[in-house]
Amino acid sequence: MIKKVDDYIVAQIFKAYLIEGKSHRQIQREILSLPAPSKGGGFKTMEILHYYGIKGKDKAIFKFGFVQGKISKEVEERLLDYIDTEEQAELYFKNTHVNLTINENNLPTTRLSLIKARVYQDKLRKHTLENYYHTCALCTINQSDLLVCSHIIPWGIDMEKRLELENTISFCVLHDRLFENGYFGLDNNLNIILNHYKCDDHLLTFLSNSTFKNPRFFSPKKEYLQYHLQEVCDLKNN
């Protein structure tokens, strides 16, 4: 079990237990996404914490500030790397026009590289959902686990645009999949453009009844929307 838990999840668990003081059961449900019944739950969390020498007495030991020497050097380094990266990510999204390169001094295979990439992805999702009022831009779904930070120019196409809020939209899982696969796009006025080559009658009716909700701060860039229409939807004349 422990060997299958990646470094990012481990760092999240350290923060949740050592700083936030969350229970084993709460961590198991929220971070590990595993069942944690009220009686006898949380054993997987306990197993991971014990593996790193973290015991019950260590719960919330850093709630009022970090103190060096309270935990092992390995845990200390992982926790501080994670906290530092979270702070950097928050500053980045508060200053979204700053030209910041994630992990420019670390190789992609390093542990810190993984943590940095995942933290920034989480922060991007957080700010994208906030930008769209924690709701799908095309329907009323607002359950967090059903919402996706959807990229206009796909994640794998342009690395420099991955973290731009003007390149992300909050969609529910269904609208995200339809958008990602080119069943519809958006024009410069955020009107829905249906792909009649892909949509059957049911999807045409379903999507025709939708209206795009204007975001709070960051609207999709027009050139990104045009790229999506032309390259993803394959609608060259829009």
Backbone hydrogen bonds, N-H to C=O, Kabsch-Sander energy under -0.5 kcal/mol:
donor,donor_aa,acceptor,acceptor_aa,energy
4,K,1,M,-0.8
5,V,2,I,-1.3
6,D,4,K,-0.6
10,V,6,D,-2.1
11,A,7,D,-2.4
12,Q,8,Y,-2.1
13,I,9,I,-2.3
14,F,10,V,-2.3
15,K,11,A,-2.1
16,A,12,Q,-2.6
17,Y,13,I,-2.4
18,L,14,F,-2.9
19,I,14,F,-0.5
19,I,15,K,-1.8
20,E,15,K,-2.3
22,K,16,A,-3.0
27,I,23,S,-2.4
28,Q,24,H,-2.2
29,R,25,R,-2.2
30,E,26,Q,-2.8
31,I,27,I,-2.5
32,L,27,I,-1.7
34,L,28,Q,-2.6
40,G,38,S,-0.6
41,G,37,P,-1.0
46,M,42,G,-2.1
47,E,43,F,-2.3
48,I,44,K,-1.8
49,L,45,T,-2.6
50,H,46,M,-2.8
51,Y,47,E,-1.6
52,Y,48,I,-1.1
52,Y,49,L,-0.6
53,G,50,H,-1.8
54,I,49,L,-2.9
55,K,53,G,-0.6
58,D,55,K,-1.7
59,K,56,G,-1.5
60,A,17,Y,-2.7
61,I,58,D,-1.9
62,F,18,L,-2.8
63,K,60,A,-1.6
65,G,62,F,-1.6
70,K,67,V,-1.1
76,E,72,S,-2.6
77,E,73,K,-2.5
78,R,74,E,-2.3
79,L,75,V,-2.8
80,L,76,E,-2.5
81,D,77,E,-2.4
82,Y,78,R,-2.1
83,I,79,L,-2.5
84,D,80,L,-2.6
85,T,81,D,-2.2
86,E,82,Y,-2.4
87,E,83,I,-2.2
88,Q,84,D,-2.1
89,A,85,T,-2.6
90,E,86,E,-2.4
91,L,87,E,-2.1
92,Y,88,Q,-2.3
93,F,89,A,-2.3
94,K,90,E,-1.3
95,N,91,L,-1.0
95,N,92,Y,-0.6
96,T,93,F,-0.5
98,V,95,N,-2.3
100,L,98,V,-1.5
102,I,100,L,-0.6
104,E,101,T,-1.0
106,N,103,N,-1.5
110,T,107,L,-1.9
114,L,110,T,-1.7
115,I,111,R,-2.2
116,K,112,L,-2.8
117,A,113,S,-2.6
118,R,114,L,-2.4
119,V,115,I,-2.7
120,Y,116,K,-2.5
121,Q,117,A,-1.9
122,D,118,R,-2.3
123,K,119,V,-2.5
124,L,120,Y,-2.5
125,R,121,Q,-2.3
126,K,122,D,-2.5
127,H,123,K,-2.6
128,T,124,L,-2.3
129,L,125,R,-2.7
130,E,126,K,-2.0
131,N,127,H,-2.0
132,Y,128,T,-1.1
133,Y,130,E,-1.6
134,H,129,L,-3.9
135,T,132,Y,-1.3
136,C,141,I,-2.4
137,A,170,S,-2.9
146,L,143,Q,-1.9
147,L,144,S,-1.5
148,V,171,F,-3.5
150,S,148,V,-1.2
150,S,169,I,-2.9
152,I,167,N,-2.6
157,I,154,P,-1.7
158,D,154,P,-1.1
161,K,158,D,-1.0
162,R,159,M,-1.2
164,E,161,K,-1.2
167,N,164,E,-1.7
168,T,165,L,-1.2
169,I,150,S,-2.3
171,F,148,V,-2.1
171,F,169,I,-0.8
173,V,146,L,-1.6
176,D,172,C,-2.8
177,R,173,V,-1.8
178,L,174,L,-2.2
179,F,175,H,-2.6
180,E,176,D,-3.1
181,N,177,R,-1.7
182,G,179,F,-1.4
183,Y,178,L,-2.8
184,F,178,L,-0.6
185,G,193,I,-2.3
187,D,191,N,-2.2
190,L,187,D,-2.0
193,I,185,G,-2.8
194,L,192,I,-0.6
195,N,183,Y,-2.4
196,H,194,L,-1.1
198,K,195,N,-1.5
199,C,195,N,-2.6
204,L,200,D,-2.5
205,T,201,D,-2.2
206,F,202,H,-2.5
207,L,203,L,-2.9
208,S,204,L,-1.8
209,N,205,T,-1.0
210,S,207,L,-1.6
213,K,137,A,-2.2
216,R,131,N,-3.2
219,S,217,F,-0.7
221,K,166,E,-1.7
225,L,221,K,-2.1
226,Q,222,K,-2.4
227,Y,223,E,-1.8
228,H,224,Y,-2.4
229,L,225,L,-2.3
230,Q,226,Q,-2.4
231,E,227,Y,-3.4
232,V,227,Y,-0.7
232,V,228,H,-1.5
233,C,228,H,-2.5
235,L,229,L,-3.2
236,K,234,D,-0.8
238,N,235,L,-1.2
